[in-house]
Amino acid sequence: MGTSKKLLWNLYAGGIGAITTVVAAKVVNGVWQAVTGDAPPDPNDPGVPLRRALTWAVASGIGIGLAQLLVNRIAADQWTKAMGTPAPSFRKTTFTV
């Protein structure tokens, strides 16, 4: 695969990833507020109880991670449909000894 396609994929995947992260963070914040009735805690604040900080870190990590996983899979599928080749970072590699 040529360098130009790899560069194009990196720009495409990077842009999609950045947008996904921002949107997913807003959604996770909104869900946290809806469920708890409070604003999300700052996990770095020593005044926030450790259990609450850990709960927030796990919830936000799972929410953002799942969103990125789904969007990356959709982006790779769209790339394959548009370009006719698998996305550069999703190629299967084989290793023989």
The first five atom37 places (N, CA, C, CB, O) and aatype in JSON, in Angstrom:
{
  "aatype": [12, 7, 16, 15, 11, 11, 10, 10, 17, 2, 10, 18, 0, 7, 7, 9, 7, 0, 9, 16, 16, 19, 19, 0, 0, 11, 19, 19, 2, 7, 19, 17, 5, 0, 19, 16, 7, 3, 0, 14, 14, 3, 14, 2, 3, 14, 7, 19, 14, 10, 1, 1, 0, 10, 16, 17, 0, 19, 0, 15, 7, 9, 7, 9, 7, 10, 0, 5, 10, 10, 19, 2, 1, 9, 0, 0, 3, 5, 17, 16, 11, 0, 12, 7, 16, 14, 0, 14, 15, 13, 1, 11, 16, 16, 13, 16, 19],
  "atom_mask": [
    [1, 1, 1, 1, 1],
    [1, 1, 1, 0, 1],
    [1, 1, 1, 1, 1],
    [1, 1, 1, 1, 1],
    [1, 1, 1, 1, 1],
    [1, 1, 1, 1, 1],
    [1, 1, 1, 1, 1],
    [1, 1, 1, 1, 1],
    [1, 1, 1, 1, 1],
    [1, 1, 1, 1, 1],
    [1, 1, 1, 1, 1],
    [1, 1, 1, 1, 1],
    [1, 1, 1, 1, 1],
    [1, 1, 1, 0, 1],
    [1, 1, 1, 0, 1],
    [1, 1, 1, 1, 1],
    [1, 1, 1, 0, 1],
    [1, 1, 1, 1, 1],
    [1, 1, 1, 1, 1],
    [1, 1, 1, 1, 1],
    [1, 1, 1, 1, 1],
    [1, 1, 1, 1, 1],
    [1, 1, 1, 1, 1],
    [1, 1, 1, 1, 1],
    [1, 1, 1, 1, 1],
    [1, 1, 1, 1, 1],
    [1, 1, 1, 1, 1],
    [1, 1, 1, 1, 1],
    [1, 1, 1, 1, 1],
    [1, 1, 1, 0, 1],
    [1, 1, 1, 1, 1],
    [1, 1, 1, 1, 1],
    [1, 1, 1, 1, 1],
    [1, 1, 1, 1, 1],
    [1, 1, 1, 1, 1],
    [1, 1, 1, 1, 1],
    [1, 1, 1, 0, 1],
    [1, 1, 1, 1, 1],
    [1, 1, 1, 1, 1],
    [1, 1, 1, 1, 1],
    [1, 1, 1, 1, 1],
    [1, 1, 1, 1, 1],
    [1, 1, 1, 1, 1],
    [1, 1, 1, 1, 1],
    [1, 1, 1, 1, 1],
    [1, 1, 1, 1, 1],
    [1, 1, 1, 0, 1],
    [1, 1, 1, 1, 1],
    [1, 1, 1, 1, 1],
    [1, 1, 1, 1, 1],
    [1, 1, 1, 1, 1],
    [1, 1, 1, 1, 1],
    [1, 1, 1, 1, 1],
    [1, 1, 1, 1, 1],
    [1, 1, 1, 1, 1],
    [1, 1, 1, 1, 1],
    [1, 1, 1, 1, 1],
    [1, 1, 1, 1, 1],
    [1, 1, 1, 1, 1],
    [1, 1, 1, 1, 1],
    [1, 1, 1, 0, 1],
    [1, 1, 1, 1, 1],
    [1, 1, 1, 0, 1],
    [1, 1, 1, 1, 1],
    [1, 1, 1, 0, 1],
    [1, 1, 1, 1, 1],
    [1, 1, 1, 1, 1],
    [1, 1, 1, 1, 1],
    [1, 1, 1, 1, 1],
    [1, 1, 1, 1, 1],
    [1, 1, 1, 1, 1],
    [1, 1, 1, 1, 1],
    [1, 1, 1, 1, 1],
    [1, 1, 1, 1, 1],
    [1, 1, 1, 1, 1],
    [1, 1, 1, 1, 1],
    [1, 1, 1, 1, 1],
    [1, 1, 1, 1, 1],
    [1, 1, 1, 1, 1],
    [1, 1, 1, 1, 1],
    [1, 1, 1, 1, 1],
    [1, 1, 1, 1, 1],
    [1, 1, 1, 1, 1],
    [1, 1, 1, 0, 1],
    [1, 1, 1, 1, 1],
    [1, 1, 1, 1, 1],
    [1, 1, 1, 1, 1],
    [1, 1, 1, 1, 1],
    [1, 1, 1, 1, 1],
    [1, 1, 1, 1, 1],
    [1, 1, 1, 1, 1],
    [1, 1, 1, 1, 1],
    [1, 1, 1, 1, 1],
    [1, 1, 1, 1, 1],
    [1, 1, 1, 1, 1],
    [1, 1, 1, 1, 1],
    [1, 1, 1, 1, 1]
  ],
  "atom_positions": [
    [[0.87, -1.18, 0.0], [0.0, 0.0, 0.0], [0.9, 1.22, 0.0], [-0.98, 0.01, 1.24], [1.89, 1.27, 0.73]],
    [[0.56, 2.2, -0.82], [1.38, 3.39, -0.96], [1.35, 4.29, 0.27], [0.0, 0.0, 0.0], [0.46, 4.22, 1.12]],
    [[2.36, 5.14, 0.33], [2.48, 6.07, 1.45], [1.3, 7.03, 1.49], [3.79, 6.84, 1.36], [0.85, 7.4, 2.57]],
    [[0.81, 7.43, 0.32], [-0.3, 8.38, 0.3], [-1.57, 7.78, 0.91], [-0.58, 8.84, -1.14], [-2.33, 8.47, 1.59]],
    [[-1.81, 6.49, 0.66], [-2.99, 5.85, 1.27], [-2.81, 5.72, 2.77], [-3.23, 4.46, 0.64], [-3.77, 5.9, 3.52]],
    [[-1.61, 5.41, 3.22], [-1.36, 5.31, 4.66], [-1.56, 6.67, 5.33], [0.06, 4.78, 4.94], [-2.15, 6.75, 6.4]],
    [[-1.06, 7.72, 4.69], [-1.24, 9.07, 5.23], [-2.72, 9.44, 5.26], [-0.44, 10.1, 4.4], [-3.21, 10.0, 6.24]],
    [[-3.42, 9.14, 4.18], [-4.85, 9.42, 4.12], [-5.6, 8.66, 5.22], [-5.42, 9.05, 2.74], [-6.48, 9.22, 5.87]],
    [[-5.25, 7.39, 5.43], [-5.89, 6.61, 6.48], [-5.6, 7.22, 7.85], [-5.41, 5.15, 6.44], [-6.51, 7.35, 8.67]],
    [[-4.35, 7.61, 8.1], [-4.01, 8.2, 9.39], [-4.79, 9.49, 9.64], [-2.51, 8.48, 9.45], [-5.23, 9.74, 10.76]],
    [[-4.95, 10.3, 8.62], [-5.73, 11.53, 8.76], [-7.21, 11.21, 9.01], [-5.59, 12.43, 7.51], [-7.85, 11.8, 9.88]],
    [[-7.72, 10.28, 8.24], [-9.13, 9.89, 8.36], [-9.4, 9.28, 9.74], [-9.5, 8.88, 7.25], [-10.32, 9.7, 10.44]],
    [[-8.61, 8.29, 10.12], [-8.82, 7.61, 11.41], [-8.56, 8.57, 12.58], [-7.9, 6.38, 11.52], [-9.26, 8.51, 13.58]],
    [[-7.57, 9.43, 12.45], [-7.28, 10.39, 13.52], [-8.4, 11.39, 13.71], [0.0, 0.0, 0.0], [-8.78, 11.7, 14.84]],
    [[-8.93, 11.88, 12.61], [-10.04, 12.83, 12.68], [-11.29, 12.2, 13.28], [0.0, 0.0, 0.0], [-11.93, 12.77, 14.15]],
    [[-11.61, 11.02, 12.79], [-12.78, 10.29, 13.31], [-12.58, 9.98, 14.79], [-13.02, 8.99, 12.51], [-13.51, 10.11, 15.59]],
    [[-11.38, 9.56, 15.16], [-11.09, 9.23, 16.55], [-11.22, 10.43, 17.48], [0.0, 0.0, 0.0], [-11.76, 10.32, 18.58]],
    [[-10.73, 11.58, 17.03], [-10.82, 12.8, 17.85], [-12.28, 13.21, 18.05], [-10.03, 13.95, 17.21], [-12.69, 13.54, 19.17]],
    [[-13.03, 13.2, 16.99], [-14.45, 13.58, 17.09], [-15.2, 12.59, 17.99], [-15.11, 13.62, 15.68], [-16.01, 13.0, 18.82]],
    [[-14.92, 11.3, 17.82], [-15.57, 10.28, 18.64], [-15.27, 10.49, 20.12], [-15.12, 8.88, 18.21], [-16.16, 10.37, 20.96]],
    [[-14.02, 10.79, 20.44], [-13.64, 10.98, 21.84], [-14.38, 12.15, 22.46], [-12.13, 11.19, 21.95], [-14.86, 12.06, 23.59]],
    [[-14.47, 13.26, 21.73], [-15.16, 14.44, 22.26], [-16.64, 14.15, 22.47], [-14.99, 15.64, 21.3], [-17.19, 14.47, 23.53]],
    [[-17.28, 13.55, 21.49], [-18.71, 13.24, 21.6], [-18.96, 12.21, 22.7], [-19.26, 12.73, 20.25], [-19.9, 12.35, 23.49]],
    [[-18.14, 11.17, 22.75], [-18.33, 10.13, 23.76], [-18.14, 10.69, 25.17], [-17.36, 8.96, 23.52], [-18.86, 10.3, 26.09]],
    [[-17.17, 11.58, 25.34], [-16.95, 12.19, 26.66], [-18.18, 12.99, 27.09], [-15.7, 13.1, 26.63], [-18.58, 12.94, 28.25]],
    [[-18.76, 13.72, 26.16], [-19.98, 14.49, 26.49], [-21.14, 13.55, 26.85], [-20.38, 15.4, 25.3], [-21.89, 13.83, 27.78]],
    [[-21.27, 12.47, 26.12], [-22.34, 11.5, 26.4], [-22.12, 10.85, 27.76], [-22.4, 10.42, 25.29], [-23.06, 10.74, 28.55]],
    [[-20.89, 10.43, 28.04], [-20.6, 9.8, 29.33], [-20.86, 10.78, 30.47], [-19.13, 9.3, 29.37], [-21.42, 10.4, 31.49]],
    [[-20.45, 12.04, 30.3], [-20.74, 13.06, 31.32], [-22.24, 13.2, 31.54], [-20.13, 14.42, 30.91], [-22.71, 13.27, 32.68]],
    [[-23.0, 13.25, 30.46], [-24.45, 13.39, 30.56], [-25.09, 12.2, 31.24], [0.0, 0.0, 0.0], [-26.0, 12.36, 32.05]],
    [[-24.64, 11.0, 30.91], [-25.18, 9.79, 31.53], [-24.85, 9.79, 33.02], [-24.62, 8.52, 30.84], [-25.69, 9.44, 33.85]],
    [[-23.62, 10.17, 33.37], [-23.23, 10.23, 34.79], [-24.15, 11.18, 35.55], [-21.75, 10.68, 34.93], [-24.63, 10.86, 36.64]],
    [[-24.39, 12.36, 34.96], [-25.26, 13.34, 35.62], [-26.68, 12.82, 35.73], [-25.24, 14.67, 34.86], [-27.34, 13.03, 36.75]],
    [[-27.17, 12.15, 34.71], [-28.53, 11.63, 34.75], [-28.68, 10.53, 35.8], [-28.93, 11.09, 33.37], [-29.71, 10.44, 36.47]],
    [[-27.67, 9.69, 35.92], [-27.75, 8.57, 36.86], [-27.52, 9.01, 38.3], [-26.72, 7.5, 36.48], [-28.25, 8.61, 39.21]],
    [[-26.5, 9.86, 38.52], [-26.14, 10.23, 39.9], [-26.77, 11.53, 40.36], [-24.66, 10.33, 40.02], [-26.91, 11.76, 41.57]],
    [[-27.14, 12.38, 39.44], [-27.66, 13.69, 39.8], [-26.57, 14.71, 40.1], [0.0, 0.0, 0.0], [-26.87, 15.86, 40.43]],
    [[-25.32, 14.3, 40.0], [-24.18, 15.18, 40.26], [-23.3, 15.28, 39.03], [-23.36, 14.67, 41.46], [-23.35, 14.44, 38.14]],
    [[-22.49, 16.35, 39.01], [-21.5, 16.49, 37.95], [-20.42, 15.43, 38.14], [-20.88, 17.93, 37.94], [-20.15, 15.01, 39.26]],
    [[-19.79, 14.99, 37.05], [-18.72, 14.0, 37.18], [-17.61, 14.54, 38.08], [-18.16, 13.63, 35.8], [-17.28, 15.72, 38.01]],
    [[-17.02, 13.68, 38.91], [-15.96, 14.14, 39.8], [-14.64, 14.31, 39.06], [-15.79, 13.15, 40.95], [-14.43, 13.75, 37.99]],
    [[-13.75, 15.09, 39.65], [-12.39, 15.19, 39.15], [-11.58, 14.12, 39.87], [-11.78, 16.64, 39.38], [-11.3, 14.26, 41.06]],
    [[-11.2, 13.05, 39.18], [-10.52, 11.95, 39.86], [-9.16, 12.35, 40.44], [-10.34, 10.8, 38.92], [-8.62, 11.63, 41.29]],
    [[-8.6, 13.46, 40.01], [-7.31, 13.91, 40.52], [-7.44, 14.76, 41.79], [-6.59, 14.71, 39.46], [-6.44, 15.07, 42.44]],
    [[-8.66, 15.13, 42.14], [-8.9, 15.95, 43.32], [-8.81, 15.07, 44.57], [-10.3, 16.65, 43.24], [-9.57, 14.11, 44.71]],
    [[-7.87, 15.37, 45.49], [-7.75, 14.54, 46.7], [-8.99, 14.58, 47.59], [-6.55, 14.98, 47.5], [-9.15, 13.72, 48.45]],
    [[-9.86, 15.56, 47.4], [-11.08, 15.66, 48.18], [-12.17, 14.71, 47.71], [0.0, 0.0, 0.0], [-13.15, 14.49, 48.42]],
    [[-12.01, 14.17, 46.51], [-12.99, 13.22, 45.97], [-12.67, 11.84, 46.55], [-12.97, 13.19, 44.39], [-11.53, 11.38, 46.47]],
    [[-13.67, 11.17, 47.14], [-13.41, 9.83, 47.69], [-12.87, 8.89, 46.61], [-14.7, 9.25, 48.3], [-13.29, 8.94, 45.45]],
    [[-11.93, 8.04, 47.0], [-11.28, 7.14, 46.05], [-12.28, 6.27, 45.31], [-10.28, 6.26, 46.77], [-12.15, 6.06, 44.1]],
    [[-13.27, 5.76, 46.01], [-14.26, 4.89, 45.36], [-15.01, 5.63, 44.25], [-15.27, 4.35, 46.41], [-15.24, 5.08, 43.17]],
    [[-15.38, 6.88, 44.51], [-16.09, 7.68, 43.5], [-15.18, 7.99, 42.32], [-16.62, 8.99, 44.12], [-15.61, 7.94, 41.16]],
    [[-13.93, 8.32, 42.6], [-12.97, 8.61, 41.53], [-12.73, 7.38, 40.66], [-11.64, 9.1, 42.12], [-12.68, 7.47, 39.43]],
    [[-12.59, 6.21, 41.3], [-12.39, 4.97, 40.54], [-13.62, 4.62, 39.72], [-12.05, 3.83, 41.49], [-13.51, 4.18, 38.58]],
    [[-14.8, 4.8, 40.31], [-16.04, 4.51, 39.58], [-16.14, 5.39, 38.34], [-17.27, 4.73, 40.48], [-16.5, 4.92, 37.26]],
    [[-15.83, 6.67, 38.5], [-15.87, 7.58, 37.36], [-14.83, 7.19, 36.3], [-15.63, 9.03, 37.82], [-15.13, 7.19, 35.11]],
    [[-13.62, 6.86, 36.74], [-12.56, 6.49, 35.79], [-12.95, 5.25, 35.0], [-11.23, 6.25, 36.54], [-12.75, 5.2, 33.78]],
    [[-13.5, 4.26, 35.66], [-13.91, 3.02, 34.98], [-15.08, 3.3, 34.03], [-14.3, 1.94, 36.01], [-15.07, 2.84, 32.89]],
    [[-16.08, 4.03, 34.5], [-17.25, 4.32, 33.67], [-16.87, 5.12, 32.43], [-18.31, 5.09, 34.48], [-17.32, 4.81, 31.32]],
    [[-16.06, 6.15, 32.61], [-15.68, 6.97, 31.45], [-14.77, 6.19, 30.51], [-14.99, 8.27, 31.9], [-14.87, 6.33, 29.29]],
    [[-13.87, 5.38, 31.06], [-12.99, 4.57, 30.22], [-13.76, 3.57, 29.37], [0.0, 0.0, 0.0], [-13.48, 3.41, 28.18]],
    [[-14.72, 2.91, 29.99], [-15.54, 1.94, 29.26], [-16.38, 2.64, 28.19], [-16.45, 1.15, 30.22], [-16.44, 2.19, 27.04]],
    [[-17.02, 3.73, 28.56], [-17.87, 4.44, 27.6], [-17.1, 4.96, 26.41], [0.0, 0.0, 0.0], [-17.52, 4.76, 25.27]],
    [[-15.99, 5.62, 26.65], [-15.19, 6.18, 25.56], [-14.53, 5.06, 24.76], [-14.12, 7.15, 26.1], [-14.47, 5.13, 23.53]],
    [[-14.04, 4.04, 25.44], [-13.4, 2.92, 24.75], [-14.36, 2.19, 23.82], [0.0, 0.0, 0.0], [-14.0, 1.87, 22.68]],
    [[-15.57, 1.93, 24.28], [-16.56, 1.27, 23.43], [-16.94, 2.12, 22.22], [-17.8, 0.94, 24.23], [-17.08, 1.6, 21.11]],
    [[-17.09, 3.42, 22.45], [-17.42, 4.31, 21.33], [-16.31, 4.29, 20.29], [-17.66, 5.75, 21.83], [-16.59, 4.22, 19.09]],
    [[-15.06, 4.35, 20.73], [-13.95, 4.35, 19.79], [-13.85, 3.01, 19.05], [-12.64, 4.63, 20.52], [-13.59, 2.98, 17.85]],
    [[-14.07, 1.92, 19.77], [-14.04, 0.61, 19.13], [-15.07, 0.52, 18.01], [-14.31, -0.49, 20.17], [-14.74, 0.12, 16.89]],
    [[-16.3, 0.91, 18.31], [-17.36, 0.83, 17.3], [-17.08, 1.74, 16.11], [-18.7, 1.19, 17.92], [-17.25, 1.33, 14.96]],
    [[-16.66, 2.96, 16.38], [-16.4, 3.9, 15.28], [-15.2, 3.47, 14.46], [-16.18, 5.31, 15.83], [-15.22, 3.62, 13.24]],
    [[-14.16, 2.93, 15.09], [-12.99, 2.45, 14.33], [-13.38, 1.3, 13.42], [-11.87, 2.01, 15.29], [-12.9, 1.21, 12.29]],
    [[-14.24, 0.43, 13.91], [-14.68, -0.69, 13.06], [-15.51, -0.19, 11.88], [-15.49, -1.69, 13.89], [-15.36, -0.68, 10.76]],
    [[-16.37, 0.77, 12.13], [-17.17, 1.35, 11.04], [-16.27, 2.08, 10.05], [-18.24, 2.33, 11.6], [-16.46, 1.95, 8.84]],
    [[-15.3, 2.83, 10.56], [-14.38, 3.56, 9.68], [-13.58, 2.6, 8.81], [-13.43, 4.44, 10.5], [-13.39, 2.84, 7.62]],
    [[-13.1, 1.51, 9.4], [-12.33, 0.53, 8.63], [-13.2, -0.13, 7.56], [-11.73, -0.55, 9.56], [-12.74, -0.39, 6.45]],
    [[-14.45, -0.39, 7.9], [-15.38, -0.98, 6.93], [-15.64, -0.01, 5.78], [-16.7, -1.38, 7.62], [-15.66, -0.41, 4.62]],
    [[-15.85, 1.26, 6.11], [-16.09, 2.26, 5.07], [-14.87, 2.43, 4.19], [-16.47, 3.6, 5.7], [-14.99, 2.6, 2.97]],
    [[-13.68, 2.39, 4.79], [-12.44, 2.49, 4.03], [-12.35, 1.34, 3.03], [-11.2, 2.49, 4.97], [-12.03, 1.54, 1.86]],
    [[-12.64, 0.14, 3.51], [-12.56, -1.04, 2.65], [-13.53, -0.93, 1.49], [-12.84, -2.32, 3.45], [-13.2, -1.28, 0.36]],
    [[-14.73, -0.44, 1.76], [-15.72, -0.28, 0.7], [-15.29, 0.78, -0.31], [-17.08, 0.08, 1.29], [-15.47, 0.6, -1.51]],
    [[-14.72, 1.88, 0.18], [-14.34, 2.99, -0.7], [-13.06, 2.71, -1.48], [-14.18, 4.25, 0.1], [-12.96, 3.03, -2.66]],
    [[-12.08, 2.1, -0.82], [-10.76, 1.93, -1.44], [-10.55, 0.54, -2.04], [-9.69, 2.19, -0.43], [-9.67, 0.34, -2.88]],
    [[-11.35, -0.42, -1.6], [-11.19, -1.78, -2.12], [-10.07, -2.56, -1.46], [0.0, 0.0, 0.0], [-9.79, -3.69, -1.87]],
    [[-9.43, -2.0, -0.45], [-8.38, -2.68, 0.3], [-8.64, -2.49, 1.79], [-6.96, -2.15, -0.1], [-9.29, -1.52, 2.19]],
    [[-8.14, -3.41, 2.6], [-8.31, -3.22, 4.05], [-7.59, -1.96, 4.53], [-7.77, -4.45, 4.81], [-6.6, -1.53, 3.94]],
    [[-8.11, -1.37, 5.59], [-7.46, -0.19, 6.17], [-6.04, -0.57, 6.58], [-8.28, 0.35, 7.39], [-5.83, -1.67, 7.09]],
    [[-5.07, 0.32, 6.38], [-3.67, -0.01, 6.64], [-3.39, -0.58, 8.02], [-2.83, 1.2, 6.44], [-2.62, -1.53, 8.14]],
    [[-3.96, -0.04, 9.05], [-3.63, -0.51, 10.39], [-4.39, -1.78, 10.78], [-3.9, 0.57, 11.4], [-4.15, -2.34, 11.85]],
    [[-5.3, -2.22, 9.95], [-6.09, -3.38, 10.28], [-5.72, -4.6, 9.43], [-7.56, -3.06, 10.11], [-6.45, -5.6, 9.42]],
    [[-4.62, -4.53, 8.74], [-4.18, -5.68, 7.95], [-3.73, -6.79, 8.88], [-3.04, -5.28, 7.0], [-3.13, -6.55, 9.92]],
    [[-4.02, -7.98, 8.48], [-3.56, -9.12, 9.26], [-2.1, -9.35, 8.92], [-4.42, -10.39, 8.98], [-1.7, -9.31, 7.76]],
    [[-1.32, -9.59, 9.94], [0.09, -9.89, 9.73], [0.34, -11.33, 10.16], [1.0, -8.9, 10.5], [-0.27, -11.82, 11.11]],
    [[1.23, -11.97, 9.47], [1.58, -13.33, 9.83], [3.05, -13.36, 10.22], [1.29, -14.32, 8.68], [3.86, -12.61, 9.69]],
    [[3.36, -14.23, 11.13], [4.71, -14.36, 11.6], [5.09, -15.82, 11.56], [4.87, -13.79, 13.01], [4.43, -16.65, 12.18]],
    [[6.15, -16.13, 10.85], [6.6, -17.52, 10.78], [8.02, -17.59, 11.32], [6.53, -18.06, 9.33], [8.83, -16.67, 11.16]],
    [[8.3, -18.7, 11.94], [9.63, -18.9, 12.51], [10.35, -19.96, 11.73], [9.56, -19.29, 13.99], [11.49, -20.29, 12.05]]
  ]
}
